[in-house]
Every structure is written in structure tokens, then in C-alpha cells.
Amino acid sequence: MLEYVGRAATITTMEGTDGSNSYIVHVDIDNGDWYWRVETMQPAK
């Protein structure tokens, strides 16, 4: 997962919320291998 941190990505699917009520998504750069919390993302520049 660390290799993708800081890279620009496009959200491909919204999966709902996890146990802490954070929205989780899949993104294109990792082929959907990981779940990402939206709260840790920021808009691409």
C-alpha cells in the first residue's frame, strides 16, 4: 500500500463505510487491491 501513498488516483467504486463509519473506496492505481478511507485523501492538484 505504501507505494501508492501520495500518487494521484481516480476513485473507481465507493464501498460504503467501515467499522468506524469512514467511507471506503477503491481506486484505479492499485487495481482495486486495497480499500482506502476517503478521509485520508485530498483532491489532486
N, CA, C and O atoms as a MOPAC input file, in Angstrom:
PM7 MOZYME 1SCF
protein

 N      0.82300 1    -1.19100 1     0.00000 1
 C      0.00000 1     0.00000 1     0.00000 1
 C      0.86900 1     1.25700 1     0.00000 1
 O      0.51700 1     2.24800 1    -0.63900 1
 N      1.98300 1     1.22700 1     0.69900 1
 C      2.82500 1     2.40800 1     0.84500 1
 C      3.29300 1     2.96400 1    -0.50000 1
 O      3.47200 1     4.17400 1    -0.63800 1
 N      3.49100 1     2.10000 1    -1.48700 1
 C      3.95700 1     2.56800 1    -2.79500 1
 C      2.94100 1     3.46300 1    -3.51000 1
 O      3.30300 1     4.16900 1    -4.45100 1
 N      1.68700 1     3.44600 1    -3.08200 1
 C      0.65700 1     4.25900 1    -3.71700 1
 C      0.38100 1     5.57300 1    -3.00400 1
 O     -0.25500 1     6.46100 1    -3.57300 1
 N      0.84200 1     5.71000 1    -1.78000 1
 C      0.59300 1     6.91700 1    -0.98800 1
 C      1.22600 1     8.12600 1    -1.66700 1
 O      2.39700 1     8.09700 1    -2.04700 1
 N      0.43900 1     9.18500 1    -1.81500 1
 C      0.92400 1    10.41900 1    -2.43600 1
 C      0.74200 1    10.48000 1    -3.94000 1
 O      0.99800 1    11.52400 1    -4.54100 1
 N      0.31000 1     9.40300 1    -4.56500 1
 C      0.09700 1     9.38500 1    -6.00700 1
 C     -1.32500 1     9.81600 1    -6.33500 1
 O     -2.24400 1     9.60600 1    -5.54400 1
 N     -1.50000 1    10.41700 1    -7.50400 1
 C     -2.83300 1    10.79300 1    -7.97500 1
 C     -3.58300 1     9.53900 1    -8.40200 1
 O     -3.01500 1     8.65400 1    -9.04300 1
 N     -4.86100 1     9.46600 1    -8.04500 1
 C     -5.68700 1     8.30800 1    -8.38500 1
 C     -7.11100 1     8.76700 1    -8.63300 1
 O     -7.50700 1     9.86500 1    -8.24100 1
 N     -7.86400 1     7.91400 1    -9.28600 1
 C     -9.28700 1     8.14000 1    -9.50900 1
 C    -10.07100 1     7.10200 1    -8.72400 1
 O     -9.77400 1     5.90900 1    -8.78700 1
 N    -11.06500 1     7.55800 1    -7.99000 1
 C    -11.93500 1     6.62700 1    -7.26400 1
 C    -12.76400 1     5.86200 1    -8.28800 1
 O    -13.41600 1     6.46100 1    -9.14200 1
 N    -12.73500 1     4.54100 1    -8.19800 1
 C    -13.48700 1     3.71500 1    -9.15500 1
 C    -14.77300 1     3.17700 1    -8.56300 1
 O    -15.76200 1     3.03500 1    -9.28300 1
 N    -14.79300 1     2.87200 1    -7.26900 1
 C    -16.01200 1     2.41700 1    -6.61400 1
 C    -16.06500 1     2.93300 1    -5.18300 1
 O    -15.03900 1     3.08500 1    -4.51900 1
 N    -17.27700 1     3.19700 1    -4.72800 1
 C    -17.49700 1     3.57900 1    -3.33800 1
 C    -18.11000 1     2.36900 1    -2.66300 1
 O    -19.14400 1     1.86500 1    -3.10200 1
 N    -17.48000 1     1.90100 1    -1.60200 1
 C    -17.86700 1     0.63300 1    -0.99300 1
 C    -18.73900 1     0.77200 1     0.24900 1
 O    -19.16900 1    -0.23600 1     0.81000 1
 N    -19.00700 1     1.98900 1     0.68600 1
 C    -19.80400 1     2.18500 1     1.89500 1
 C    -18.91600 1     2.64100 1     3.03300 1
 O    -17.95800 1     3.38400 1     2.82200 1
 N    -19.23300 1     2.19600 1     4.24800 1
 C    -18.44900 1     2.60600 1     5.41300 1
 C    -17.83200 1     1.39200 1     6.08800 1
 O    -18.29700 1     0.26100 1     5.94800 1
 N    -16.75600 1     1.67500 1     6.83200 1
 C    -16.12700 1     0.60900 1     7.60900 1
 C    -16.64400 1     0.65800 1     9.04400 1
 O    -17.60100 1     1.37800 1     9.32600 1
 N    -16.04300 1    -0.07600 1     9.93100 1
 C    -16.49400 1    -0.15000 1    11.31000 1
 C    -16.44300 1     1.15400 1    12.08100 1
 O    -17.11100 1     1.30000 1    13.10400 1
 N    -15.64100 1     2.12100 1    11.58600 1
 C    -15.54800 1     3.41900 1    12.26600 1
 C    -16.35900 1     4.48900 1    11.53800 1
 O    -16.16900 1     5.68300 1    11.76700 1
 N    -17.26100 1     4.05300 1    10.66200 1
 C    -18.11700 1     4.95100 1     9.86900 1
 C    -17.34900 1     5.85400 1     8.92300 1
 O    -17.82900 1     6.93200 1     8.57500 1
 N    -16.15900 1     5.43200 1     8.49700 1
 C    -15.40300 1     6.14800 1     7.48000 1
 C    -15.77200 1     5.56100 1     6.11900 1
 O    -15.83900 1     4.34100 1     5.97100 1
 N    -16.01000 1     6.41100 1     5.13400 1
 C    -16.29700 1     5.92100 1     3.79600 1
 C    -15.03800 1     5.30400 1     3.20700 1
 O    -13.94800 1     5.86300 1     3.32400 1
 N    -15.19900 1     4.14800 1     2.57300 1
 C    -14.07100 1     3.48200 1     1.93800 1
 C    -14.33400 1     3.32900 1     0.44300 1
 O    -15.47600 1     3.17400 1     0.01100 1
 N    -13.25700 1     3.37600 1    -0.33600 1
 C    -13.34400 1     3.34100 1    -1.78800 1
 C    -12.24300 1     2.45900 1    -2.36100 1
 O    -11.28600 1     2.10400 1    -1.67200 1
 N    -12.39600 1     2.11600 1    -3.62400 1
 C    -11.32100 1     1.51400 1    -4.40300 1
 C    -10.84800 1     2.57200 1    -5.40300 1
 O    -11.62800 1     3.42200 1    -5.83300 1
 N     -9.57400 1     2.51300 1    -5.76800 1
 C     -9.00500 1     3.45800 1    -6.72700 1
 C     -8.34900 1     2.71200 1    -7.88500 1
 O     -8.10100 1     1.50900 1    -7.81000 1
 N     -8.07400 1     3.45200 1    -8.95500 1
 C     -7.56300 1     2.82500 1   -10.17400 1
 C     -6.09000 1     2.43700 1   -10.12900 1
 O     -5.70200 1     1.49400 1   -10.81900 1
 N     -5.26800 1     3.10600 1    -9.36500 1
 C     -3.82200 1     2.87400 1    -9.46000 1
 C     -3.35000 1     1.55500 1    -8.85000 1
 O     -2.25100 1     1.09400 1    -9.15900 1
 N     -4.16200 1     0.94400 1    -7.99000 1
 C     -3.75100 1    -0.32500 1    -7.37800 1
 C     -4.61600 1    -1.49900 1    -7.84900 1
 O     -4.61400 1    -2.56800 1    -7.23800 1
 N     -5.34800 1    -1.28700 1    -8.93700 1
 C     -6.23800 1    -2.31300 1    -9.49700 1
 C     -7.29000 1    -2.78900 1    -8.50200 1
 O     -7.75900 1    -3.92400 1    -8.58200 1
 N     -7.65800 1    -1.92000 1    -7.56500 1
 C     -8.69100 1    -2.26600 1    -6.59500 1
 C     -8.24400 1    -3.24000 1    -5.51700 1
 O     -9.07700 1    -3.86500 1    -4.86100 1
 N     -6.94200 1    -3.37500 1    -5.33000 1
 C     -6.42300 1    -4.32400 1    -4.34400 1
 C     -6.63500 1    -3.88000 1    -2.90000 1
 O     -6.73200 1    -4.72400 1    -2.00800 1
 N     -6.70900 1    -2.59500 1    -2.65500 1
 C     -6.82000 1    -2.06800 1    -1.29700 1
 C     -8.10000 1    -1.26300 1    -1.13500 1
 O     -8.65000 1    -0.74300 1    -2.10500 1
 N     -8.56400 1    -1.16900 1     0.09900 1
 C     -9.61800 1    -0.22400 1     0.45400 1
 C     -8.93700 1     1.03000 1     0.97500 1
 O     -7.96400 1     0.94700 1     1.72500 1
 N     -9.44500 1     2.19600 1     0.57800 1
 C     -8.89000 1     3.48000 1     1.00900 1
 C     -9.96800 1     4.27300 1     1.72600 1
 O    -11.11700 1     4.31200 1     1.28500 1
 N     -9.59900 1     4.90000 1     2.82300 1
 C    -10.53800 1     5.77000 1     3.53700 1
 C    -10.54200 1     7.14700 1     2.88300 1
 O     -9.49500 1     7.75700 1     2.66900 1
 N    -11.73600 1     7.61600 1     2.57400 1
 C    -11.87500 1     8.91400 1     1.91800 1
 C    -11.29000 1    10.03600 1     2.79200 1
 O    -10.73400 1    10.99700 1     2.26100 1
 N    -11.40800 1     9.92600 1     4.09500 1
 C    -10.91200 1    10.97200 1     4.98300 1
 C     -9.39900 1    11.16400 1     4.91000 1
 O     -8.88700 1    12.19800 1     5.33900 1
 N     -8.68600 1    10.18700 1     4.37700 1
 C     -7.23600 1    10.32600 1     4.24800 1
 C     -6.81700 1    10.85000 1     2.88000 1
 O     -5.62800 1    11.03400 1     2.62400 1
 N     -7.78400 1    11.09000 1     2.00400 1
 C     -7.49800 1    11.57300 1     0.65100 1
 C     -7.62200 1    13.07600 1     0.57000 1
 O     -8.23400 1    13.72000 1     1.42200 1
 N     -7.02200 1    13.62200 1    -0.48600 1
 C     -7.18100 1    15.03700 1    -0.79100 1
 C     -7.28700 1    15.20600 1    -2.29700 1
 O     -6.77800 1    14.36700 1    -3.04000 1
 N     -7.93200 1    16.26200 1    -2.76800 1
 C     -8.07400 1    16.45400 1    -4.22000 1
 C     -6.72200 1    16.53200 1    -4.91100 1
 O     -5.77000 1    17.09900 1    -4.37300 1
 N     -6.64300 1    15.95500 1    -6.11100 1
 C     -5.41700 1    16.03600 1    -6.90200 1
 C     -5.23700 1    17.46800 1    -7.39900 1
 O     -6.20800 1    18.17900 1    -7.65400 1
 N     -4.01000 1    17.86500 1    -7.52600 1
 C     -3.70500 1    19.22600 1    -7.99400 1
 C     -3.41100 1    19.22900 1    -9.46000 1
 O     -3.13300 1    20.28300 1   -10.03200 1

